Amino acid sequence: MKKYNFNPGPSILPREVIEETSKAVLDFKGSGLSLLEISHRSKDFQAVMDETEALFKELLDIPEGYTVLFLGGGASTQFCMVPYNFMEKKTAYLNTGTWAKKAMKEAKAFGEVVEVASSADSNYSFIPKDFTIPTDADYLHITSNNTIFGTELRKDLDSPIPMIADMSSDIFSRPVDVSKYICIYGGAQKNLGPAGLTFVIVKNSAVGKVSHYIPTMLNYQTHIDKGSMFNTPPVFAIYTSLLTLKWIKAQGGVKEIERRAKEKADMLYTEIDRNKLFVGTVAKEDRSRMNICFVMAKGYETLEADFQKFATEKGMVGIKGHRSVGGFRASCYNAMPKEGIQALIDCMQEFEKLHK
Ligand code: PLP
């Protein structure tokens, strides 16, 4: 039976990328060595690093003056690296969910954190709109896609102060105006590659402005100076991510990926809105294209476990919702084909017929 991987992360990758990676695990570029045993200082791997950064910049149209870093530690380490590197006294955070809150918690260790707005009272079912950004704060931090709650900003905000974004779960799903940000970061394990790699797009001129000491490994300047080679970078995950970037380019680039993301999300949300058994959990204007959350409609709550079982038997993997929302979450990252969405819709329609 064909399986469709709706896992929230680590998550689906393009089949071609997995096949190419497996070849490199056996023999990296005809070297007679596995990708797992080559030196990160070898000429072949330096070429991989250079090409990965160049493609990152090309696909996201990153302006001059930015560096793309390839680090370990996950997006969670960035929650503390960001204030370490950019916060002198005061910052502003938009609280749109679990990850935003975790980022905010780390910043509080460095000074005053203004929560510009929060949708916590409604279990993060929408993105707050009308809020004031303090102009004396060092930066505004946002989480562009809230993986757990299924809300997404989908466009770059206008801000009077520099922005920093956690784009872990929507990077490469839409064009981004990078010039509005001094830093964009995320874990690779959704739209980019396997777990173990953290990408950081950083504006060079914004680094080095704080007066406190920054531990060497947590200082962006260290990694800018050493081309992400200060310590051993996650070689395997970087190579796989390069293959994904090549795949994105071959598909027609980020604009084409965005067109597909819209098409897939529209298909699934249309079914959620039509099917009497299900209801979406998020304000329509803030619906995420990447993580689509829905629960059983009023009167059908007792069918949740039955649908979970039904869908699993039909090959749907990873649709169980996060415990803080319940119900279902279909993560529809870039590598998810339209057929996968259609297969889930078919499941929902068949299940509806069984429960007239
Ligand atoms: N930020 C967002 C939006 C996420 O979805 C996640 C993980 O799912 C994280 C941060 C944490 O990432 P990591 O596990 O790489 O630390």
Boltz pocket constraint, residues with backbone or C-beta under 6 A from the ligand:
constraints:
  - pocket:
      binder: B
      contacts: [[A, 8], [A, 9], [A, 73], [A, 74], [A, 75], [A, 76], [A, 77], [A, 99], [A, 143], [A, 145], [A, 146], [A, 147], [A, 148], [A, 166], [A, 167], [A, 168], [A, 169], [A, 186], [A, 187], [A, 188]]
      max_distance: 6.0
